[in-house]
Amino acid sequence: PDVFTVSSVFINDMSKPAKVALWIIILSAIIGILLLLLLIYGLIRAGFFKRSKKEELENLKAAVSVIFISF
């Protein structure tokens, strides 16, 4: 019949993990912040944060108020 025997060997290595140098952590944080600022700058330059619909609504309200004031 279809019978399989599977065995696993677990090696319990409880040694301390290698420490990461402090300069690597600091450099990584600085590079991450610079990349985030670069991304935000690119989005601002592309007009991602511009609220064009709000400006259109304010212009429309101003035009309507001018019409009502003139009557």
Summary of the structure (lengths in Angstrom):
residues: 71
radius of gyration: 31.2
end to end distance: 96.5
largest distance: 96.5
contacts: 88
relative contact order: 0.05
helix: 61%
strand: 0%
